[in-house]
Amino acid sequence: MLSPEFANLFDTNLASTTCAEDILSRARQIIPVLRDNSGLIEEHRRLPTHIVELLRQSGAFRAAMPKAWGGPELTSSQQTELIEIIATGDVSVAWCSMIGMDSGIYSGFLSESVAREIYPSLDMANSGWIHPQGRAERVPGGFKVSGNWRFGSGITHCDVLVAGCLVFQDGKAEADPVTGAAKHWRVVVSKPSEFEISDTWHTTGLAGSGSLDYSVRDLFIPDEHTFSFSQPVREGPLHNAPDAILRKMSGVPLGMARACLDYVREILPGRNDRETGVPWADDVRIQSAIALSEMELAAARAGVYTSLNAQWEKLTSGDDFSIDDRVSTALARLNAFRTCRGIVRRMYDLVGGTSVYKKSPMDRWLRDAETMCQHAVAQDSILQLTGNVLVGGKSTSPFF
């Protein structure tokens, strides 16, 4: 239940929130609350209970849930816009929302009955690291799972926890029965209470995301509670390509950069250059830096949404993907992360000495920008992987 302070925040009942505009509208309404709680979120190194409940009531966690279940089933572009809006309020909250709404995507790789059992509510938050860091040994009826996983963003409030594993049988690595790959990557789905969670999240940025480590030893997981991205059960663009969980990620840096630029433009009136005395509004250096940043953000944002919309159209129609189609969303995402980090760095330098204080949002945005760009989607390896595809090589990534 929402606290009385937020009880009347939304205009519509969540039960009737089944379209994109309703979800996006509710997200816009919570921005001031997120900004007011940013310090608390960072101090706690996780999302406070009332913020989690606010996200639930906003409909963020149900964003990708299927229309057949009464969910909104937002497109990839709509999910990205939702995360972008939330990120203008608080970046850690946006990161957790981005991970949490994977519930609707993962449910499409499980049988209908099992998915309904695991996700009895539309508003259940997901967490977990899908990289195959664990080991799943085949046993009758399922798997014995062991491993240690990092980066469990939102694990402190999640309802469902996933973990990536490589499959073994009789001690030997099993080949993927669908793709023929030498290794069989599966994701196991369980409850957070089944794992040991370690408080390891002491970081530079994204401090409030609560991305803790988690581990388990010889946990039995029924076969039907596991899935492979190569074997979707539900039809549709959110499930017939394996990159669906990555597509919305660009919303985080885009929203962060937008909030940062808005902040600088808001404090600009009344400020003068300390050395020259020239008002900021009349300073060519300030004008040029802001214009350059707005230009870069607009271009990066256009690249993200153009590539997502083009991808969605082809996934919906069933048209074949060209070589460029296969990598366009990955390159646009990489560019968004790096461009937005550059914008934050530029604005940090522009504001100068006051940026360094913890009470300044500039300090948090800079640290968040540096931390999020350590994610795999923002690394140089993406250039090599996509470049290999562009010059005619075979993709070595499961996501394009």
Secondary structure as GFF3:
##gff-version 3
##sequence-region A 1 400
A	DSSP	three_ten_helix	14	16	.	.	.	ID=ss1
A	DSSP	alpha_helix	20	36	.	.	.	ID=ss2
A	DSSP	alpha_helix	38	44	.	.	.	ID=ss3
A	DSSP	alpha_helix	49	58	.	.	.	ID=ss4
A	DSSP	three_ten_helix	60	62	.	.	.	ID=ss5
A	DSSP	three_ten_helix	67	69	.	.	.	ID=ss6
A	DSSP	alpha_helix	76	87	.	.	.	ID=ss7
A	DSSP	alpha_helix	91	100	.	.	.	ID=ss8
A	DSSP	alpha_helix	102	106	.	.	.	ID=ss9
A	DSSP	three_ten_helix	107	109	.	.	.	ID=ss10
A	DSSP	alpha_helix	112	118	.	.	.	ID=ss11
A	DSSP	beta_strand	126	139	.	.	.	ID=ss12
A	DSSP	beta_strand	142	152	.	.	.	ID=ss13
A	DSSP	beta_strand	160	169	.	.	.	ID=ss14
A	DSSP	beta_strand	172	173	.	.	.	ID=ss15
A	DSSP	beta_strand	185	190	.	.	.	ID=ss16
A	DSSP	three_ten_helix	192	194	.	.	.	ID=ss17
A	DSSP	beta_strand	196	198	.	.	.	ID=ss18
A	DSSP	three_ten_helix	207	209	.	.	.	ID=ss19
A	DSSP	beta_strand	212	222	.	.	.	ID=ss20
A	DSSP	three_ten_helix	223	225	.	.	.	ID=ss21
A	DSSP	beta_strand	226	227	.	.	.	ID=ss22
A	DSSP	alpha_helix	244	247	.	.	.	ID=ss23
A	DSSP	three_ten_helix	248	250	.	.	.	ID=ss24
A	DSSP	alpha_helix	251	267	.	.	.	ID=ss25
A	DSSP	three_ten_helix	280	282	.	.	.	ID=ss26
A	DSSP	alpha_helix	284	317	.	.	.	ID=ss27
A	DSSP	alpha_helix	323	351	.	.	.	ID=ss28
A	DSSP	three_ten_helix	352	356	.	.	.	ID=ss29
A	DSSP	alpha_helix	361	372	.	.	.	ID=ss30
A	DSSP	three_ten_helix	376	378	.	.	.	ID=ss31
A	DSSP	alpha_helix	380	390	.	.	.	ID=ss32
###
